[in-house]
Amino acid sequence: MRKSVLLASLCMPFLAYAVEDKDIAACAAMSNTVSRLACYDLMAEKNKLAPSTERTTGSGPGKWETSKDVDPLNDKEIHFAMLDADSGRGKYGGRVSMMVRCNDNKTEMYINWNSYLGSSTTRTTYRIDKNPAQSSSWSLSTDKKAAFFPGSPIALLKQMADSQTFVANITPYNENPVTATFDTRGADSAFRDIRASCKW
């Protein structure tokens, strides 16, 4: 009996810090080195596997997770804000997540759908709060699982900063449509370092 209790107590820390294989796979699938490292950093922080010394401090980021990295090629800071969808899943149950970043004075926004989306672009319909829905063609990442907002997303992000919800819908290749709903409250705080770095 004592051996069983001891074994259970030894296993508890490992169970507490378990990381889902699908989350690791989602990060590993990112071809961009900086984005992949940021994904691992955010996953480590979320599962309390690393100190949060690089986590951006600020009041009221809501469900957003923020971090920063340094580009080893030019030593410039790269700021990230990531938000998991409250609803909507990839083909194998993977989380749908939205990423906003400022890299080398360029602001980018993309959604990782964790599903194969097609060859080059995907039609994405999106809506902020109760505003009319809009549709546009978003370019795809090299692994074809994430879709990038076309052109500059700054106007959209400024609108999102004061929003409560963001809804996006796509139809992955040979699959049923997927709708992801994001709780965007706290975006104004989450975007603070991104705005400052990219000067908008």
C-alpha positions in Angstrom: 0.0 0.0 0.0 2.8 2.4 0.9 4.5 1.7 -2.4 1.3 2.5 -4.3 0.9 5.8 -2.5 4.5 6.7 -3.1 4.2 5.9 -6.8 1.1 8.0 -7.1 2.7 11.0 -5.5 5.7 10.7 -7.8 3.5 10.7 -10.9 1.4 13.7 -9.9 3.9 16.4 -11.0 4.2 14.8 -14.5 0.5 14.6 -14.9 0.1 18.2 -13.8 2.5 19.3 -16.6 1.2 17.0 -19.3 1.2 18.7 -22.8 -1.1 17.4 -25.5 0.6 15.8 -28.4 -1.6 17.7 -30.9 -0.3 21.1 -29.4 3.3 20.0 -29.9 2.5 18.9 -33.4 0.9 22.2 -34.2 4.0 24.1 -33.2 6.3 21.6 -34.9 4.4 22.1 -38.2 5.2 25.8 -38.4 7.9 26.3 -41.0 8.9 29.8 -39.9 11.5 29.5 -37.2 10.5 32.6 -35.2 6.8 31.6 -35.2 7.6 28.1 -34.2 9.8 29.2 -31.3 7.1 31.7 -30.2 4.5 28.8 -30.3 6.7 26.7 -28.1 7.3 29.6 -25.7 3.6 30.2 -25.3 2.9 26.5 -24.8 5.5 26.3 -22.1 4.1 29.3 -20.3 0.5 28.0 -20.5 1.6 24.7 -19.0 3.9 26.3 -16.4 7.0 24.6 -17.8 9.1 27.8 -18.0 9.4 31.1 -16.1 7.4 33.9 -17.6 10.2 36.4 -17.6 9.5 37.2 -21.2 5.8 37.6 -20.8 4.5 41.1 -21.5 3.0 42.6 -18.5 -0.1 44.8 -18.7 -3.6 45.1 -17.3 -6.6 43.4 -18.8 -5.3 41.2 -21.7 -8.3 38.9 -21.3 -7.7 35.5 -22.8 -4.9 36.8 -25.0 -1.4 35.5 -24.4 1.5 37.8 -25.2 5.2 37.2 -25.6 8.3 38.6 -27.3 11.3 37.1 -29.0 14.4 38.4 -30.7 15.2 37.8 -34.3 18.7 36.3 -34.3 19.4 37.8 -37.7 19.0 41.5 -36.7 18.5 41.5 -32.9 15.1 43.2 -33.3 12.3 42.4 -31.0 9.3 40.5 -32.3 6.1 40.9 -30.4 3.3 38.3 -30.4 -0.3 38.1 -29.2 -2.1 34.8 -29.5 -5.7 33.8 -28.8 -7.2 30.4 -28.8 -10.8 30.1 -30.2 -13.6 29.3 -27.8 -15.2 27.2 -30.4 -14.1 25.5 -33.6 -11.6 22.7 -34.0 -9.2 21.4 -36.7 -9.7 18.2 -38.6 -8.2 16.0 -35.8 -9.5 18.1 -32.9 -6.6 20.6 -32.8 -7.1 24.0 -31.5 -7.8 26.9 -33.8 -5.7 29.9 -32.8 -5.2 33.5 -34.0 -1.8 35.1 -34.0 -0.9 38.8 -34.3 2.7 39.8 -34.5 5.0 42.7 -35.3 8.2 41.5 -37.1 10.7 44.0 -38.6 8.1 46.8 -38.6 5.5 44.7 -40.3 2.2 43.7 -38.7 0.8 40.4 -39.6 -2.3 38.5 -38.5 -3.1 34.9 -39.2 -5.3 32.0 -38.0 -4.0 28.5 -37.6 -6.8 26.2 -38.4 -4.9 23.0 -37.9 -6.4 21.6 -41.1 -5.2 21.3 -44.6 -6.7 24.3 -46.3 -5.8 23.8 -50.0 -3.1 25.0 -52.4 -2.6 28.7 -52.3 -5.5 30.8 -50.8 -8.7 30.2 -48.9 -11.9 32.2 -48.8 -12.4 33.4 -45.3 -15.6 35.1 -43.9 -15.1 37.0 -40.7 -17.1 39.3 -38.4 -16.3 41.6 -35.5 -19.1 41.9 -32.9 -22.4 42.7 -34.6 -20.8 44.4 -37.7 -21.6 43.0 -41.1 -19.6 39.9 -42.1 -16.9 40.3 -44.8 -15.2 37.8 -47.0 -11.8 37.9 -48.7 -9.1 35.5 -49.9 -6.4 34.8 -47.4 -3.0 33.5 -48.4 -1.8 30.2 -46.8 1.3 29.3 -44.8 3.8 26.9 -46.2 2.3 24.0 -44.4 -1.2 25.0 -45.7 -2.8 25.0 -42.3 -2.8 28.7 -41.4 -4.3 31.6 -43.3 -2.9 35.1 -43.4 -5.0 38.2 -43.5 -4.5 39.8 -47.0 -2.5 43.1 -47.0 -2.1 45.1 -43.8 -4.4 44.0 -41.0 -3.9 47.2 -39.0 -7.4 48.7 -39.7 -9.0 45.4 -38.7 -6.8 45.1 -35.5 -7.7 48.7 -34.5 -11.4 47.7 -34.7 -10.7 44.5 -32.9 -9.0 46.4 -30.0 -12.4 47.6 -28.9 -14.4 44.5 -29.7 -15.7 41.5 -27.7 -15.9 38.8 -30.3 -14.3 37.9 -33.6 -15.8 35.1 -35.7 -14.1 33.5 -38.7 -15.4 30.8 -41.1 -13.5 28.7 -43.7 -14.0 25.5 -45.6 -10.9 23.3 -45.5 -10.0 21.2 -48.5 -12.6 18.4 -49.0 -14.1 19.1 -45.5 -17.1 20.7 -43.9 -17.0 24.4 -43.1 -15.4 25.4 -39.8 -16.4 28.4 -37.7 -14.2 29.7 -35.0 -15.3 32.1 -32.3 -12.8 34.2 -30.4 -13.3 36.1 -27.2 -11.3 39.3 -28.1 -11.9 41.2 -24.9 -8.5 42.6 -23.8 -7.2 43.0 -27.3 -6.3 46.7 -26.7 -4.0 45.7 -23.9 -2.6 42.6 -25.8 -1.7 44.7 -28.8 0.1 47.4 -26.8 3.6 46.3 -27.6 2.7 45.4 -31.1 1.4 48.8 -31.8 4.4 50.5 -30.2 6.9 48.4 -32.1 5.1 48.7 -35.5 4.2 52.3 -34.9 0.4 52.3 -35.4 
